[in-house]
Amino acid sequence: MRSTLRALAVGALLFTGTALHAAPAEAAAMRPPGGGEACTYSVSADGMTGTGICKNIGNHTIEVSFTIVCGWSPDLSSGWMALAPGESNGARGTCGGTGVGSIVAHVRDL
C-alpha cells in the first residue's frame, strides 16, 4: 500500500512538472496577418504549386512564415523570414498527389 501511494505521488509530480511547461515564446507571439501586412496567395493552374507573399506595410520589423497545406501529401512549411518596413518576401512549394488545399501565413512581431 505504501509503495503504491509513493508511486502515485511520484507520478503526480512528474505529470505536474510536465503539464506546467510553458509554450515556446514564438508560439505565443505568432498571429495571422493584420493591418501591418499585405499578404497574397496564389495557386498554379494545375493546382499543384502554391505561393504566398507578404509585404510589411507597418512601422516595425516582423517575421513571416508560410504553410502550404497539401491534400493527402505532407504539408510544406517555410522558415521564418524577417521583413523590415517596406520589405516583402514569400515562399513557394509544390504538393504531390492531390495538390494545394490552402496557403497560410503566420506573422510574429519582433
All heavy atoms as an XYZ file, in Angstrom:
760
protein
N       0.819     -1.197      0.000
C       0.000      0.000      0.000
C       0.859      1.256      0.000
O       0.624      2.176     -0.752
C      -0.919     -0.049      1.229
C      -1.745      1.179      1.424
S      -3.148      1.132      0.312
C      -4.041      2.513      0.882
N       1.888      1.245      0.856
C       2.766      2.397      0.965
C       3.516      2.636     -0.344
O       3.672      3.775     -0.783
C       3.724      2.165      2.118
C       4.520      3.327      2.491
C       5.307      3.063      3.708
N       4.971      4.082      4.688
C       5.459      4.156      5.870
N       6.275      3.224      6.302
N       5.139      5.136      6.676
N       3.995      1.570     -0.989
C       4.723      1.731     -2.254
C       3.784      2.210     -3.365
O       4.188      2.950     -4.254
C       5.412      0.428     -2.651
O       4.453     -0.588     -2.852
N       2.517      1.809     -3.312
C       1.539      2.270     -4.295
C       1.301      3.765     -4.152
O       1.273      4.508     -5.125
C       0.208      1.510     -4.140
O       0.460      0.126     -4.268
C      -0.791      1.954     -5.177
N       1.155      4.239     -2.898
C       0.965      5.669     -2.662
C       2.192      6.467     -3.101
O       2.074      7.536     -3.686
C       0.664      5.933     -1.181
C      -0.707      5.495     -0.701
C      -0.829      5.703      0.804
C      -1.786      6.268     -1.423
N       3.385      5.935     -2.814
C       4.615      6.612     -3.217
C       4.680      6.685     -4.741
O       5.009      7.725     -5.302
C       5.829      5.875     -2.664
C       7.120      6.605     -2.959
C       8.335      5.937     -2.371
N       8.227      5.902     -0.924
C       8.588      4.868     -0.161
N       9.087      3.791     -0.713
N       8.451      4.913      1.143
N       4.339      5.630     -5.432
C       4.353      5.622     -6.892
C       3.354      6.619     -7.456
O       3.641      7.335     -8.419
C       4.056      4.218     -7.419
N       2.171      6.697     -6.855
C       1.174      7.672     -7.303
C       1.652      9.098     -7.077
O       1.461      9.979     -7.913
C      -0.153      7.444     -6.577
C      -0.940      6.207     -7.003
C      -2.140      6.015     -6.090
C      -1.378      6.326     -8.446
N       2.289      9.352     -5.935
C       2.794     10.696     -5.643
C       3.882     11.089     -6.628
O       3.906     12.203     -7.143
C       3.317     10.752     -4.211
N       4.805     10.180     -6.917
C       5.865     10.457     -7.890
C       5.255     10.679     -9.269
O       5.621     11.609     -9.979
C       6.906      9.309     -7.915
C       7.862      9.460     -9.083
C       7.671      9.276     -6.606
N       4.293      9.859     -9.641
C       3.619     10.029    -10.931
C       2.925     11.369    -11.031
O       2.984     12.047    -12.049
N       2.278     11.799     -9.952
C       1.596     13.098     -9.941
C       2.599     14.232    -10.079
O       2.374     15.200    -10.791
C       0.781     13.258     -8.666
N       3.734     14.131     -9.395
C       4.771     15.155     -9.517
C       5.328     15.212    -10.932
O       5.546     16.290    -11.476
C       5.900     14.898     -8.512
C       5.575     15.205     -7.058
C       6.730     14.777     -6.170
C       5.294     16.685     -6.876
N       5.568     14.055    -11.523
C       6.081     14.035    -12.899
C       5.068     14.647    -13.851
O       5.413     15.430    -14.721
C       6.423     12.606    -13.329
C       7.651     11.997    -12.663
C       7.789     10.544    -13.070
C       8.902     12.778    -13.016
N       3.788     14.291    -13.687
C       2.757     14.837    -14.563
C       2.651     16.344    -14.384
O       2.594     17.100    -15.336
C       1.403     14.180    -14.271
C       0.292     14.804    -15.059
C       0.122     14.505    -16.397
C      -0.554     15.716    -14.472
C      -0.879     15.096    -17.128
C      -1.564     16.321    -15.201
C      -1.730     16.009    -16.520
N       2.665     16.801    -13.133
C       2.564     18.238    -12.861
C       3.744     18.976    -13.470
O       3.586     20.014    -14.096
C       2.494     18.495    -11.342
O       1.374     17.791    -10.832
C       2.370     19.966    -11.032
N       4.944     18.432    -13.325
C       6.121     19.063    -13.907
C       6.027     19.149    -15.416
O       6.387     20.150    -16.024
N       5.497     18.131    -16.040
C       5.359     18.132    -17.493
C       4.250     19.081    -17.934
O       4.400     19.823    -18.875
C       5.026     16.701    -17.996
O       6.042     15.829    -17.537
C       4.939     16.656    -19.497
N       3.146     19.095    -17.210
C       1.996     19.896    -17.612
C       2.241     21.388    -17.440
O       1.605     22.190    -18.086
C       0.772     19.482    -16.806
N       3.162     21.783    -16.580
C       3.375     23.190    -16.313
C       4.369     23.858    -17.241
O       4.613     25.036    -17.112
C       3.833     23.381    -14.855
C       2.798     23.023    -13.813
C       3.368     23.234    -12.416
C       1.544     23.862    -13.975
N       4.961     23.121    -18.158
C       5.887     23.743    -19.099
C       5.148     24.768    -19.944
O       4.080     24.501    -20.479
C       6.524     22.695    -20.035
C       7.560     21.879    -19.346
N       8.744     22.396    -18.917
C       7.579     20.576    -18.998
C       9.460     21.451    -18.339
N       8.767     20.334    -18.369
N       5.703     25.939    -20.051
C       5.083     26.995    -20.852
C       5.294     26.728    -22.332
O       6.266     26.087    -22.724
C       5.684     28.343    -20.472
N       4.395     27.232    -23.146
C       4.559     27.134    -24.595
C       5.737     27.999    -25.011
O       6.045     28.997    -24.365
C       3.284     27.614    -25.291
N       6.428     27.626    -26.090
C       7.543     28.445    -26.558
C       7.084     29.876    -26.835
O       5.954     30.110    -27.244
C       7.975     27.763    -27.856
C       7.402     26.396    -27.804
C       6.198     26.469    -26.913
N       7.977     30.824    -26.617
C       7.635     32.235    -26.824
C       7.179     32.494    -28.249
O       6.267     33.279    -28.483
C       8.837     33.107    -26.486
N       7.789     31.818    -29.229
C       7.402     32.072    -30.612
C       5.965     31.659    -30.891
O       5.273     32.287    -31.666
C       8.349     31.371    -31.581
C       8.274     29.865    -31.547
C       9.291     29.210    -32.438
O      10.464     29.560    -32.373
O       8.887     28.323    -33.212
N       5.485     30.608    -30.218
C       4.106     30.184    -30.438
C       3.132     31.210    -29.863
O       2.100     31.485    -30.446
C       3.875     28.817    -29.821
N       3.474     31.790    -28.725
C       2.594     32.766    -28.102
C       2.518     34.055    -28.911
O       1.505     34.721    -28.929
C       3.069     33.066    -26.690
N       3.608     34.422    -29.591
C       3.650     35.684    -30.325
C       3.146     35.547    -31.754
O       2.940     36.543    -32.427
C       5.072     36.229    -30.335
N       2.952     34.327    -32.229
C       2.519     34.120    -33.604
C       1.075     34.573    -33.777
O       0.247     34.383    -32.892
C       2.650     32.636    -33.956
C       2.691     32.359    -35.416
S       3.216     30.669    -35.786
C       1.966     29.693    -35.021
N       0.794     35.191    -34.923
C      -0.557     35.690    -35.187
C      -0.829     35.644    -36.684
O       0.090     35.544    -37.484
C      -0.700     37.111    -34.663
C       0.255     38.091    -35.341
C       0.029     39.505    -34.843
N       0.992     40.436    -35.358
C       0.982     40.966    -36.578
N       0.033     40.634    -37.432
N       1.896     41.827    -36.960
N      -2.087     35.729    -37.080
C      -2.385     35.833    -38.510
C      -2.021     37.227    -39.011
O      -1.878     38.156    -38.221
C      -3.888     35.592    -38.592
C      -4.403     35.907    -37.238
C      -3.283     35.663    -36.263
N      -1.864     37.395    -40.315
C      -1.578     38.729    -40.859
C      -2.658     39.730    -40.451
O      -3.833     39.401    -40.369
C      -1.586     38.514    -42.369
C      -1.292     37.067    -42.551
C      -1.914     36.385    -41.359
N      -2.220     40.956    -40.174
C      -3.155     42.002    -39.763
C      -2.987     43.246    -40.608
O      -2.547     43.185    -41.758
N      -3.281     44.402    -40.032
C      -3.241     45.665    -40.748
C      -1.846     46.116    -41.153
O      -1.711     46.971    -42.020
N      -0.790     45.555    -40.540
C       0.572     45.952    -40.873
C       1.211     45.121    -41.955
O       2.377     45.318    -42.291
N       0.460     44.168    -42.528
C       0.990     43.295    -43.567
C       0.004     43.190    -44.724
O      -1.197     43.208    -44.517
C       1.242     41.870    -43.036
C       2.166     41.781    -41.845
C       1.478     42.039    -40.520
O       0.337     41.604    -40.327
O       2.101     42.722    -39.685
N       0.549     43.100    -45.911
C      -0.282     42.853    -47.090
C       0.180     41.515    -47.667
O       1.296     41.409    -48.180
C      -0.119     43.966    -48.116
N      -0.647     40.483    -47.536
C      -0.275     39.139    -47.983
C      -1.170     38.696    -49.133
O      -2.373     38.962    -49.119
C      -0.373     38.146    -46.831
S       0.734     38.510    -45.456
N      -0.559     38.050    -50.104
C      -1.306     37.496    -51.238
C      -0.928     36.030    -51.400
O       0.173     35.620    -51.045
C      -1.007     38.255    -52.548
O       0.392     38.165    -52.825
C      -1.420     39.706    -52.449
N      -1.850     35.274    -51.944
C      -1.660     33.841    -52.124
C      -2.128     33.473    -53.522
O      -3.114     34.026    -54.014
C      -2.481     33.058    -51.092
C      -2.354     33.607    -49.689
C      -3.307     34.483    -49.172
C      -1.272     33.262    -48.898
C      -3.191     34.996    -47.895
C      -1.146     33.783    -47.619
C      -2.103     34.646    -47.118
O      -1.976     35.156    -45.867
N      -1.431     32.525    -54.141
C      -1.873     32.058    -55.458
C      -1.548     30.579    -55.611
O      -0.645     30.059    -54.972
C      -1.214     32.866    -56.573
O       0.189     32.682    -56.550
N      -2.323     29.935    -56.473
C      -2.130     28.519    -56.778
C      -1.995     28.397    -58.287
O      -2.728     29.050    -59.038
C      -3.322     27.670    -56.262
C      -3.153     26.217    -56.629
C      -3.481     27.836    -54.757
N      -1.049     27.573    -58.726
C      -0.815     27.388    -60.157
C      -2.051     26.818    -60.841
O      -2.944     26.261    -60.192
C       0.381     26.465    -60.380
O       0.111     25.175    -59.835
N      -2.090     26.933    -62.156
C      -3.236     26.467    -62.938
C      -3.508     24.977    -62.739
O      -4.665     24.551    -62.741
C      -3.019     26.769    -64.415
N      -2.455     24.191    -62.537
C      -2.661     22.749    -62.338
C      -2.995     22.395    -60.884
O      -3.260     21.248    -60.562
C      -1.449     21.953    -62.821
C      -0.186     22.202    -61.999
O      -0.214     23.021    -61.054
O       0.849     21.572    -62.314
N      -2.990     23.408    -59.988
C      -3.361     23.190    -58.602
C      -2.295     22.543    -57.740
O      -2.544     22.235    -56.584
N      -1.092     22.373    -58.256
C      -0.056     21.647    -57.530
C       0.936     22.551    -56.790
O       1.574     22.121    -55.846
C       0.712     20.728    -58.490
C      -0.183     19.723    -59.211
S      -1.151     18.698    -58.109
C       0.039     17.483    -57.672
N       1.092     23.798    -57.221
C       2.081     24.703    -56.635
C       1.389     25.909    -56.008
O       0.561     26.556    -56.645
C       3.094     25.172    -57.703
O       3.745     24.022    -58.245
C       4.144     26.089    -57.098
N       1.755     26.192    -54.766
C       1.193     27.334    -54.062
C       2.275     28.346    -53.746
O       3.419     27.990    -53.479
N       1.901     29.630    -53.782
C       2.824     30.716    -53.491
C       2.167     31.690    -52.521
O       0.999     32.040    -52.678
C       3.201     31.486    -54.781
O       3.736     30.550    -55.729
C       4.222     32.568    -54.509
N       2.923     32.119    -51.524
C       2.462     33.134    -50.593
C       3.496     34.237    -50.506
O       4.699     33.962    -50.466
N       3.055     35.471    -50.532
C       3.953     36.629    -50.438
C       3.350     37.614    -49.452
O       2.154     37.902    -49.499
C       4.135     37.317    -51.808
C       4.733     36.348    -52.820
C       4.996     38.570    -51.687
C       4.752     36.869    -54.244
N       4.182     38.143    -48.554
C       3.740     39.175    -47.624
C       4.666     40.376    -47.725
O       5.880     40.224    -47.866
C       3.749     38.673    -46.180
S       2.366     37.609    -45.758
N       4.069     41.562    -47.646
C       4.813     42.812    -47.603
C       4.538     43.464    -46.258
O       3.395     43.534    -45.816
C       4.405     43.751    -48.733
C       5.174     45.059    -48.713
C       4.852     45.937    -49.891
C       5.725     47.188    -49.846
N       5.520     48.035    -51.010
N       5.598     43.938    -45.618
C       5.470     44.626    -44.340
C       5.131     46.088    -44.618
O       5.977     46.846    -45.063
C       6.770     44.513    -43.542
C       6.681     45.173    -42.184
O       5.693     45.814    -41.848
N       7.731     45.005    -41.399
N       3.884     46.467    -44.390
C       3.472     47.855    -44.600
C       3.354     48.595    -43.264
O       2.851     49.705    -43.201
C       2.147     47.944    -45.391
C       1.034     47.168    -44.701
C       2.352     47.447    -46.813
C      -0.329     47.318    -45.359
N       3.845     47.940    -42.200
C       3.822     48.540    -40.870
C       5.068     49.368    -40.613
O       5.861     49.648    -41.526
N       5.279     49.716    -39.348
C       6.408     50.568    -38.990
C       7.437     49.879    -38.108
O       8.273     50.528    -37.502
C       5.915     51.857    -38.318
C       5.081     51.569    -37.085
O       4.970     50.419    -36.654
N       4.489     52.606    -36.523
N       7.360     48.546    -37.986
C       8.362     47.792    -37.227
C       8.642     46.475    -37.936
O       7.842     46.003    -38.747
C       7.893     47.561    -35.786
C       6.671     46.694    -35.693
N       5.406     47.186    -35.891
C       6.538     45.370    -35.443
C       4.530     46.189    -35.761
N       5.202     45.089    -35.498
N       9.776     45.870    -37.631
C      10.178     44.612    -38.263
C       9.302     43.468    -37.771
O       8.951     43.397    -36.592
C      11.652     44.317    -37.958
O      12.443     45.407    -38.446
C      12.115     43.038    -38.637
N       8.961     42.588    -38.688
C       8.165     41.396    -38.383
C       8.886     40.183    -38.942
O       9.847     40.312    -39.708
C       6.749     41.476    -38.994
C       6.827     41.597    -40.524
C       5.945     42.609    -38.385
C       5.504     41.401    -41.239
N       8.412     39.013    -38.583
C       8.835     37.774    -39.223
C       7.591     37.106    -39.787
O       6.514     37.192    -39.199
C       9.519     36.831    -38.235
C      10.916     37.240    -37.886
C      11.629     36.220    -37.029
O      11.009     35.674    -36.090
O      12.802     35.971    -37.305
N       7.759     36.459    -40.917
C       6.647     35.775    -41.557
C       7.089     34.367    -41.952
O       8.254     34.137    -42.274
C       6.119     36.577    -42.788
C       7.169     36.690    -43.860
C       4.846     35.986    -43.332
N       6.162     33.434    -41.883
C       6.383     32.046    -42.263
C       5.132     31.578    -43.001
O       4.028     32.070    -42.733
C       6.614     31.198    -41.014
O       6.667     29.833    -41.327
N       5.291     30.655    -43.912
C       4.160     30.151    -44.694
C       4.009     28.653    -44.519
O       4.991     27.925    -44.415
C       4.356     30.450    -46.187
C       4.355     31.909    -46.506
C       5.543     32.624    -46.519
C       3.190     32.585    -46.774
C       5.561     33.979    -46.801
C       3.188     33.936    -47.055
C       4.378     34.636    -47.072
N       2.756     28.199    -44.519
C       2.442     26.776    -44.567
C       1.570     26.555    -45.787
O       0.545     27.220    -45.952
C       1.690     26.319    -43.301
O       2.512     26.564    -42.167
C       1.337     24.840    -43.375
N       2.003     25.648    -46.635
C       1.203     25.252    -47.797
C       0.588     23.905    -47.440
O       1.287     22.925    -47.212
C       2.060     25.166    -49.073
C       2.655     26.542    -49.361
C       1.229     24.652    -50.250
C       3.648     26.574    -50.490
N      -0.739     23.907    -47.328
C      -1.468     22.713    -46.925
C      -1.730     21.881    -48.175
O      -2.366     22.345    -49.121
C      -2.791     23.084    -46.222
C      -3.557     21.839    -45.811
C      -2.514     23.983    -45.025
N      -1.202     20.664    -48.157
C      -1.331     19.758    -49.301
C      -2.381     18.698    -48.977
O      -2.388     18.168    -47.861
C       0.003     19.082    -49.589
S       1.336     20.234    -49.983
N      -3.242     18.408    -49.920
C      -4.302     17.412    -49.737
C      -3.883     16.210    -48.913
O      -3.838     16.266    -47.692
N      -3.524     15.109    -49.547
C      -3.142     13.891    -48.833
C      -1.638     13.816    -48.627
O      -1.151     12.927    -47.949
C      -3.629     12.660    -49.600
C      -5.116     12.540    -49.564
C      -5.972     12.877    -50.560
C      -5.926     12.092    -48.488
N      -7.273     12.664    -50.166
C      -7.268     12.179    -48.893
C      -5.654     11.627    -47.210
C      -8.323     11.815    -48.070
C      -6.710     11.269    -46.393
C      -8.027     11.352    -46.832
N      -0.874     14.734    -49.189
C       0.580     14.758    -49.024
C       0.943     15.561    -47.779
O       0.140     16.355    -47.293
C       1.238     15.421    -50.239
O       0.908     14.743    -51.420
N       2.172     15.396    -47.282
C       2.595     16.201    -46.131
C       2.574     17.699    -46.462
O       2.902     18.101    -47.580
C       4.019     15.729    -45.862
C       4.105     14.373    -46.480
C       3.179     14.405    -47.661
N       2.176     18.509    -45.491
C       2.168     19.958    -45.680
C       3.605     20.472    -45.806
O       4.541     19.853    -45.313
C       1.483     20.647    -44.501
C       0.013     20.279    -44.403
O      -0.536     19.760    -45.396
O      -0.576     20.514    -43.339
N       3.752     21.629    -46.440
C       5.056     22.254    -46.635
C       5.125     23.514    -45.792
O       4.176     24.298    -45.767
C       5.245     22.603    -48.113
C       5.018     21.460    -49.105
C       5.045     21.985    -50.531
C       6.064     20.379    -48.915
N       6.241     23.715    -45.091
C       6.404     24.896    -44.244
C       7.716     25.586    -44.564
O       8.738     24.934    -44.726
C       6.406     24.502    -42.766
O       5.163     23.964    -42.403
N       7.668     26.912    -44.625
C       8.892     27.680    -44.830
C       9.491     28.022    -43.481
O       8.841     27.896    -42.442
C       8.594     28.970    -45.602
O       7.940     29.901    -44.762
N      10.696     28.502    -43.493
C      11.305     29.028    -42.282
C      10.797     30.444    -42.040
O      10.049     31.002    -42.849
N      11.193     31.034    -40.924
C      10.812     32.399    -40.607
C      11.687     33.361    -41.388
O      12.902     33.176    -41.465
C      10.950     32.660    -39.111
C       9.891     31.966    -38.319
C      10.001     30.778    -37.659
C       8.555     32.409    -38.126
N       8.808     30.454    -37.067
C       7.908     31.448    -37.330
C       7.837     33.528    -38.541
C       6.581     31.568    -36.938
C       6.507     33.649    -38.145
C       5.900     32.681    -37.355
N      11.078     34.388    -41.968
C      11.783     35.401    -42.747
C      11.533     36.761    -42.120
O      10.380     37.143    -41.920
C      11.271     35.412    -44.192
C      11.490     34.104    -44.925
S      10.581     34.041    -46.473
C       9.077     33.227    -45.921
N      12.594     37.490    -41.792
C      12.453     38.827    -41.213
C      12.159     39.833    -42.321
O      12.782     39.803    -43.384
C      13.720     39.216    -40.472
N      11.181     40.706    -42.076
C      10.817     41.749    -43.025
C      10.831     43.102    -42.322
O      10.030     43.350    -41.413
C       9.410     41.509    -43.598
C       9.158     40.214    -44.363
C       7.699     40.135    -44.794
C      10.074     40.118    -45.557
N      11.738     43.971    -42.737
C      11.757     45.341    -42.234
C      10.611     46.100    -42.897
O      10.063     45.647    -43.912
C      13.097     45.986    -42.551
N      10.228     47.250    -42.367
C       9.170     48.028    -43.012
C       9.468     48.273    -44.489
O      10.586     48.640    -44.857
C       9.177     49.342    -42.217
C       9.641     48.934    -40.857
C      10.689     47.881    -41.119
N       8.474     47.993    -45.333
C       8.614     48.167    -46.772
C       9.124     46.949    -47.514
O       9.025     46.877    -48.735
N       9.660     45.960    -46.827
C      10.186     44.761    -47.486
C       9.091     43.728    -47.696
O       8.093     43.704    -46.988
C      11.301     44.125    -46.651
C      12.574     44.906    -46.601
C      13.677     44.193    -45.837
O      13.386     43.322    -44.986
O      14.834     44.524    -46.099
N       9.315     42.851    -48.689
C       8.409     41.732    -48.923
C       9.232     40.486    -49.206
O      10.388     40.565    -49.627
C       7.454     42.025    -50.081
O       8.171     42.203    -51.269
N       8.622     39.342    -48.950
C       9.251     38.057    -49.223
C       8.148     37.014    -49.242
O       7.029     37.270    -48.808
C      10.301     37.723    -48.160
C      11.367     36.772    -48.689
O      11.192     36.134    -49.718
N      12.473     36.690    -47.966
N       8.473     35.849    -49.764
C       7.463     34.814    -49.855
C       8.050     33.437    -49.946
O       9.258     33.246    -49.821
N       7.182     32.485    -50.158
C       7.570     31.084    -50.271
C       6.706     30.415    -51.331
O       5.568     30.816    -51.564
C       7.409     30.378    -48.937
N       7.292     29.410    -51.950
C       6.581     28.636    -52.981
C       6.852     27.168    -52.719
O       7.958     26.788    -52.358
C       7.088     29.022    -54.356
C       6.494     28.156    -55.479
C       7.013     28.571    -56.815
N       6.482     29.919    -57.035
C       6.742     30.650    -58.091
N       7.539     30.212    -59.027
N       6.216     31.853    -58.219
N       5.842     26.339    -52.891
C       6.009     24.902    -52.714
C       5.081     24.136    -53.617
O       4.000     24.607    -53.958
N       5.537     22.956    -54.016
C       4.747     22.092    -54.884
C       4.333     20.851    -54.107
O       5.177     20.148    -53.547
C       5.551     21.689    -56.138
O       5.905     22.879    -56.843
C       4.744     20.783    -57.048
N       3.032     20.603    -54.072
C       2.475     19.447    -53.382
C       2.389     18.270    -54.350
O       2.129     18.453    -55.531
C       1.070     19.752    -52.867
S       0.983     21.078    -51.658
N       2.562     17.093    -53.829
C       2.351     15.901    -54.635
C       0.924     15.410    -54.445
O       0.181     15.911    -53.601
N       0.525     14.458    -55.205
C      -0.789     13.839    -55.008
C      -1.956     14.716    -55.374
O      -2.186     15.022    -56.531
N      -2.691     15.195    -54.365
C      -3.942     15.906    -54.616
C      -3.784     17.417    -54.752
O      -4.762     18.113    -54.962
C      -4.950     15.611    -53.492
O      -4.360     15.968    -52.246
C      -5.335     14.143    -53.477
N      -2.596     17.952    -54.598
C      -2.370     19.375    -54.811
C      -2.582     20.238    -53.582
O      -2.723     19.759    -52.460
N      -2.601     21.564    -53.810
C      -2.679     22.559    -52.751
C      -4.109     22.680    -52.228
O      -5.047     22.873    -53.008
C      -2.195     23.940    -53.254
C      -2.357     25.007    -52.187
C      -0.747     23.864    -53.730
N      -4.262     22.596    -50.905
C      -5.567     22.786    -50.280
C      -5.741     24.225    -49.816
O      -6.792     24.813    -49.973
N      -4.666     24.813    -49.258
C      -4.702     26.206    -48.821
C      -3.275     26.672    -48.545
O      -2.345     25.872    -48.486
C      -5.564     26.377    -47.566
O      -4.992     25.693    -46.473
N      -3.149     27.981    -48.370
C      -1.866     28.590    -48.039
C      -2.126     29.504    -46.843
O      -3.062     30.303    -46.858
C      -1.298     29.399    -49.216
C      -1.183     28.503    -50.455
C       0.063     30.006    -48.859
C      -0.990     29.267    -51.741
N      -1.291     29.381    -45.807
C      -1.491     30.140    -44.578
C      -0.214     30.896    -44.256
O       0.875     30.312    -44.288
C      -1.841     29.194    -43.407
C      -2.051     29.974    -42.129
C      -3.058     28.353    -43.740
N      -0.341     32.188    -43.935
C       0.792     32.988    -43.478
C       0.697     33.123    -41.963
O      -0.388     33.282    -41.410
C       0.788     34.358    -44.118
N       1.845     33.034    -41.298
C       1.947     33.239    -39.853
C       2.890     34.431    -39.668
O       3.923     34.522    -40.319
C       2.534     32.031    -39.161
C       1.836     30.744    -39.495
N       0.623     30.400    -38.964
C       2.182     29.759    -40.340
C       0.257     29.219    -39.450
N       1.181     28.825    -40.292
N       2.542     35.333    -38.761
C       3.337     36.537    -38.526
C       3.672     36.620    -37.048
O       2.868     36.220    -36.201
C       2.549     37.796    -38.950
C       3.336     39.059    -38.662
C       2.180     37.728    -40.424
N       4.846     37.108    -36.749
C       5.183     37.438    -35.368
C       5.968     38.747    -35.357
O       6.770     39.019    -36.236
C       5.913     36.305    -34.653
C       7.233     35.896    -35.247
C       7.784     34.695    -34.505
N       9.073     34.299    -35.051
C       9.678     33.175    -34.794
N       9.109     32.309    -33.972
N      10.839     32.896    -35.309
N       5.676     39.558    -34.361
C       6.325     40.854    -34.218
C       7.687     40.675    -33.557
O       7.849     39.858    -32.664
C       5.462     41.780    -33.382
C       4.124     42.057    -34.054
O       4.133     42.560    -35.187
O       3.078     41.749    -33.455
N       8.646     41.451    -34.000
C       9.978     41.415    -33.374
C      10.154     42.602    -32.461
O       9.538     43.599    -32.583
C      11.067     41.423    -34.447
C      11.139     40.181    -35.319
C      12.252     40.274    -36.311
C      11.297     38.920    -34.475
